[in-house]
Amino acid sequence: MKKLLFGLLLISNLSTSAFAYANEFLTDEQKDTILTSIDNICGDTWCEGDFDYSFNSIYCDSQRGSCTVEMEVILREYDEVTWEMINETRTPSSCTVFNFYSYNDIIDQTRQWDQLTDDFYEKLSDCDYM
């Protein structure tokens, strides 16, 4: 009975994951561009402070108009005398933003370099990462 329940639970989780990303509209290259753009702007803006961030993935659903950015919030502790790192803690986090249905809703390609649109940047900035 336990094996049957485990099997049903596993199948349910797999089908839910597959369904969750069935409406993905970004290519792998577009995902890389978006994550790089987030990382580039992050260091100059809301990411300044005691934490570092590692932006690991983005999934967008055209039907829901949502994008979820998965990241790790990194806290590093240093020895006060030698400044050697003595501890690093990584906490998984994510942010889901809405009203994004295409790559052009996220990346402004009219500029010299691909940059986040103001709307995507502002909504991502409003997320609570901790």
C-alpha positions in Angstrom: 0.0 0.0 0.0 2.9 2.4 0.8 4.5 1.7 -2.5 1.2 2.5 -4.3 0.7 5.8 -2.4 4.3 6.8 -3.1 3.9 5.9 -6.8 0.7 8.0 -7.0 2.3 10.9 -5.2 5.4 10.8 -7.5 3.2 10.7 -10.6 1.1 13.5 -9.3 4.2 15.7 -8.6 5.7 14.9 -12.0 2.6 15.8 -13.9 2.1 19.0 -11.9 5.7 20.1 -12.7 5.3 19.3 -16.4 2.0 21.2 -16.4 3.4 24.2 -14.6 5.9 24.8 -17.4 3.8 23.7 -20.3 3.1 27.3 -21.4 6.8 28.4 -21.1 7.5 31.1 -23.8 11.2 31.7 -23.2 14.0 30.0 -25.0 17.1 29.0 -23.0 19.1 31.8 -24.6 16.4 34.3 -23.6 16.4 33.0 -20.1 20.2 33.5 -19.9 19.8 37.0 -21.2 17.2 37.9 -18.6 19.1 36.3 -15.7 22.3 38.2 -16.8 20.3 41.4 -17.0 18.9 40.9 -13.5 22.4 40.2 -12.2 23.8 43.3 -13.9 21.3 45.7 -12.5 21.1 44.0 -9.1 24.6 45.0 -7.9 23.9 48.7 -8.6 20.4 48.8 -7.0 18.3 46.7 -4.6 20.9 44.0 -4.1 23.4 46.3 -2.3 23.7 45.4 1.3 24.6 42.5 3.5 23.5 39.8 1.1 24.6 38.5 -2.3 22.2 37.0 -4.8 22.6 34.1 -7.2 19.8 34.2 -9.9 19.5 30.6 -11.0 16.4 30.2 -13.2 13.4 31.9 -14.6 10.1 30.2 -15.8 7.4 32.2 -17.5 3.8 31.0 -18.2 2.1 32.7 -21.2 -1.3 31.6 -20.0 -1.0 33.0 -16.5 1.2 35.9 -17.6 3.6 35.2 -14.8 7.3 34.8 -14.4 9.0 33.2 -11.5 12.7 33.9 -10.8 14.4 31.4 -8.6 17.5 32.5 -6.7 19.6 32.0 -3.6 20.2 34.7 -1.1 23.8 34.4 0.1 25.1 35.6 3.5 28.8 35.5 4.0 30.5 35.9 7.3 34.1 37.0 7.6 36.7 36.9 10.3 37.0 40.5 11.6 40.8 40.3 11.8 41.9 38.4 8.7 38.8 39.1 6.5 38.8 35.5 5.5 35.4 34.0 4.9 34.4 31.7 7.7 30.9 30.8 6.8 28.5 31.0 3.8 24.7 30.5 4.1 22.6 30.1 1.0 18.8 30.4 1.3 16.6 29.5 -1.6 14.1 32.2 -2.6 11.8 33.0 -5.5 9.8 35.9 -6.8 6.7 35.7 -9.0 5.6 38.7 -11.0 2.6 39.1 -13.2 1.4 40.6 -16.5 4.3 39.4 -18.6 3.3 37.4 -21.7 6.4 37.7 -24.0 10.1 38.2 -24.0 9.6 41.8 -25.1 7.6 42.4 -22.0 10.7 41.6 -20.0 13.6 42.8 -22.1 13.7 46.1 -23.8 15.5 45.4 -27.1 15.3 49.0 -28.3 18.3 50.1 -26.2 21.9 49.5 -27.2 22.2 46.6 -24.8 19.4 44.3 -23.8 18.0 45.6 -20.5 15.1 44.8 -18.3 11.9 46.7 -19.1 11.0 49.3 -16.4 7.8 47.3 -15.5 9.7 44.0 -15.0 12.5 45.7 -13.1 10.0 47.5 -10.8 7.9 44.4 -10.0 11.1 42.4 -9.4 12.4 45.1 -7.1 9.2 44.9 -5.0 9.7 41.2 -4.1 10.5 40.2 -0.6 13.5 37.9 -0.9 14.0 36.9 2.7 
